[in-house]
């Protein structure tokens, strides 16, 4: 096997970050480890406050990861067995797994070929009597066309759970 064929692509690496970030991350990790309060501690409360301010909402709740956030949101909305949940077919597997975790059926939709995001037209065409919710997944910092998706959801009486893991702080321009 040649060197070229043996190349491994890392799942995650810190790269292209500002100078000094590695040392700050390491220091923060050590400090949190020494505190031994990983759940509901002062750091989590500060994160929740800062994040809610950043995205302009009254409250935010920190959870372990995006999968947990989706599962908890779907459960809170009563999504479960017998329900279909619409989502883009190009989403990360955790989105599909979250739907399956609550016992619902994921229905994968083709994304827009230019934006790679879910469209209101795709959502509208896929709704059946079993559709309970839709999960628009905002990708690459680009939000889905939420005003149009929300209009379809309201007209058809389905729930919306936004997956913003790749678009924190992104906004939908008025009329888009």
C-alpha positions as CSV (number, residue, x, y, z in Angstrom):
1,X,0.0,0.0,0.0
2,X,1.4,3.4,-0.9
3,X,1.6,6.3,1.5
4,X,-1.1,8.1,-0.5
5,X,-3.6,5.2,0.0
6,X,-2.9,5.0,3.7
7,X,-4.0,8.6,4.5
8,X,-6.5,9.0,7.3
9,X,-8.9,11.9,7.5
10,X,-9.4,12.9,11.1
11,X,-12.9,13.1,12.4
12,X,-12.1,16.3,14.3
13,X,-9.0,18.4,14.8
14,X,-8.3,21.9,16.0
15,X,-7.1,23.7,13.0
16,X,-7.3,27.1,11.5
17,X,-8.1,28.6,14.9
18,X,-6.7,31.9,16.2
19,X,-3.3,31.8,17.9
20,X,-3.5,30.9,21.6
21,X,-6.8,29.0,21.4
22,X,-5.2,25.7,22.1
23,X,-3.7,26.9,25.4
24,X,-7.0,28.5,26.4
25,X,-9.0,25.4,25.7
26,X,-6.5,23.2,27.6
27,X,-6.6,25.6,30.6
28,X,-10.4,25.6,30.6
29,X,-10.6,21.9,30.4
30,X,-8.2,21.5,33.4
31,X,-10.1,24.1,35.4
32,X,-13.5,22.3,34.8
33,X,-11.9,18.9,35.6
34,X,-10.6,20.3,38.9
35,X,-14.1,21.7,39.8
36,X,-15.7,18.3,39.1
37,X,-19.0,19.9,38.5
38,X,-19.8,19.0,34.9
39,X,-23.6,19.2,35.2
40,X,-25.7,22.2,36.3
41,X,-22.6,24.0,37.6
42,X,-21.7,27.7,37.4
43,X,-20.0,27.2,34.0
44,X,-23.1,25.7,32.5
45,X,-25.3,28.4,33.9
46,X,-22.9,31.1,32.5
47,X,-23.0,29.3,29.1
48,X,-26.8,29.2,29.1
49,X,-27.1,32.9,30.0
50,X,-24.5,33.9,27.4
51,X,-25.9,31.7,24.7
52,X,-29.5,32.9,25.3
53,X,-28.3,36.5,25.1
54,X,-26.4,35.7,21.9
55,X,-29.3,34.2,20.1
56,X,-31.8,36.7,21.5
57,X,-34.1,34.4,23.5
58,X,-35.3,34.5,27.1
59,X,-33.7,31.2,28.1
60,X,-31.5,28.4,26.9
61,X,-30.9,25.0,28.4
62,X,-27.5,23.3,28.1
63,X,-27.6,19.6,27.3
64,X,-24.9,17.1,26.5
65,X,-25.1,17.3,22.7
66,X,-27.3,18.0,19.7
67,X,-28.7,14.5,19.7
68,X,-29.9,15.0,23.3
69,X,-31.4,18.4,22.4
70,X,-33.4,16.9,19.5
71,X,-34.6,13.9,21.6
72,X,-35.7,16.1,24.5
73,X,-37.4,18.5,22.1
74,X,-39.3,15.8,20.3
75,X,-40.3,14.1,23.6
76,X,-41.5,17.4,25.0
77,X,-43.7,17.9,21.9
78,X,-45.2,14.4,22.3
79,X,-43.7,13.0,19.1
80,X,-43.5,9.2,19.3
81,X,-44.6,5.9,17.8
82,X,-46.9,6.2,14.8
83,X,-45.7,9.7,14.0
84,X,-43.7,10.6,10.9
85,X,-41.0,13.3,11.2
86,X,-39.8,15.0,8.0
87,X,-36.1,15.9,7.7
88,X,-33.5,16.4,5.0
89,X,-31.8,13.3,3.7
90,X,-28.4,14.9,3.9
91,X,-28.5,15.6,7.6
92,X,-26.1,14.0,10.1
93,X,-27.1,10.6,11.3
94,X,-27.8,12.0,14.8
95,X,-30.9,13.7,13.5
96,X,-32.3,10.5,12.1
97,X,-31.3,8.6,15.3
98,X,-33.1,11.2,17.5
99,X,-36.4,10.6,15.6
100,X,-35.9,6.9,15.9
101,X,-35.1,7.2,19.6
102,X,-38.5,8.6,20.4
103,X,-40.1,5.8,18.3
104,X,-41.2,8.0,15.4
105,X,-40.4,7.3,11.7
106,X,-37.9,9.6,9.9
107,X,-39.0,10.6,6.4
108,X,-36.0,11.8,4.4
109,X,-36.6,14.6,1.9
110,X,-34.4,15.8,-0.9
111,X,-32.7,19.1,-0.1
112,X,-32.6,22.1,-2.4
113,X,-29.8,21.5,-4.9
114,X,-28.4,25.0,-4.5
115,X,-28.6,25.6,-0.7
116,X,-28.6,21.9,0.4
117,X,-31.4,22.9,2.9
118,X,-34.9,21.7,3.3
119,X,-37.5,23.8,1.4
120,X,-41.1,24.6,2.2
121,X,-42.2,23.0,-1.1
122,X,-40.5,19.6,-0.2
123,X,-42.1,19.7,3.2
124,X,-45.6,20.5,1.8
125,X,-45.4,17.7,-0.7
126,X,-44.3,15.1,1.9
127,X,-47.0,15.7,4.5
128,X,-49.3,12.8,5.2
129,X,-51.9,12.0,7.8
130,X,-49.0,10.5,9.9
131,X,-46.8,13.6,9.8
132,X,-46.4,15.1,13.2
133,X,-43.3,17.2,12.8
134,X,-40.5,18.6,10.6
135,X,-36.9,19.1,11.5
136,X,-35.3,21.8,9.3
137,X,-31.6,21.4,9.6
138,X,-29.7,24.6,9.0
139,X,-26.4,23.7,7.3
140,X,-23.1,25.4,6.7
141,X,-24.2,28.5,8.5
142,X,-27.1,28.9,6.1
143,X,-30.6,28.9,7.6
144,X,-33.5,27.1,5.9
145,X,-36.3,29.4,4.6
146,X,-38.1,29.4,7.9
147,X,-40.9,31.9,7.2
148,X,-42.1,29.6,4.4
149,X,-41.6,26.4,6.3
150,X,-43.4,27.8,9.3
151,X,-46.3,28.9,7.1
152,X,-46.7,25.3,5.7
153,X,-46.4,23.9,9.2
154,X,-49.0,26.2,10.6
155,X,-51.4,25.6,7.7
156,X,-51.0,21.8,8.0
157,X,-50.8,21.6,11.8
158,X,-47.4,20.1,12.2
159,X,-44.7,20.8,14.7
160,X,-41.3,22.3,13.9
161,X,-38.0,21.5,15.7
162,X,-35.1,23.4,14.3
163,X,-31.7,21.7,14.2
164,X,-29.3,24.7,14.4
165,X,-26.1,22.8,15.2
166,X,-24.3,24.2,12.2
167,X,-25.9,27.7,12.2
168,X,-25.8,29.2,15.7
169,X,-26.4,32.9,15.4
170,X,-27.4,32.8,11.7
171,X,-30.5,34.8,10.9
172,X,-33.2,34.6,8.2
173,X,-33.4,37.9,6.3
174,X,-36.9,39.4,6.2
175,X,-38.9,38.1,3.2
176,X,-36.5,35.2,2.5
